[in-house]
Amino acid sequence: MWEVAVIEDAVAAEVTLDPIRARLLAELVRPGSASSLAARVGQPRQKVNYHLRELERHGLLELVGERRKGNMTERVLQATASSYVISPAALAAVEPDPARSPDRLSARWLLAVGARLVRDVGTLITGATKGGERVATYALDGEVRFATAHDRAAFADELTNAVTGLVAKYHDEKAAGGRAHRIIVAIHPSIPQTASDDTKATETAASDLPADEGNES
């Protein structure tokens, strides 16, 4: 089982959006059968079995065993991943395109860049999985608390200069056998972990933005 899998097919994405099927996927992090799941989700076994067949048909479940139960053979299934991400490729006609309106200070442009990241890495994972290979990636996740908006802007400038310098140092347009890699650096306000702070977080994030960005629709 993978820790996370990307859903690129529109029909498969639609299948997972059904609340009962999403619940079944969550339950099947551990192997289970239609009869064992029926009691847990409060649905008739026949209905659960139907949903399981649909999830399996779209590659979201896999058969991990069979066992005799009375005069019937019970199929034991497990989710192919413990969590799923729906790729923008599943909505190809309306997926975001960061090239349309690049703006380093726009939260919506950041969202478009993030969507492209999900799509591209998902495509790479799909291809690498089929070939039995690994994808060469690197990610850094952290948090920094700025005393003032001025400090945040200064940090962004220094980070930009540092990354630009590294790119200039290592980029080789003519390297034989070289391969291009995309670099994404993002900064955004952290979301508080407690539900009671959600409203405060929204207000704080909006107050940090320029007037035109805060009114973005």
ABEGO torsion letter per residue (X at the ends): XBABBBBABAAAAAAAABAAAAAAAAAAABBBBAAAAAAAAGBBAAAAAAAAAAAAAAGABBBAEBBBBEABBBBBBBBABABBBBBAAABAAABBBAAABBBAABAAAAAAAAAAAAAAAAAAAAAAAAAGBBBBBBBBBBBBBBABAAAAAAAAAAAAAAAAAAAAAABBAABBGBBBBBBBBBBBBBBBABAAAAAAAAAAAAAABBAAAAABX
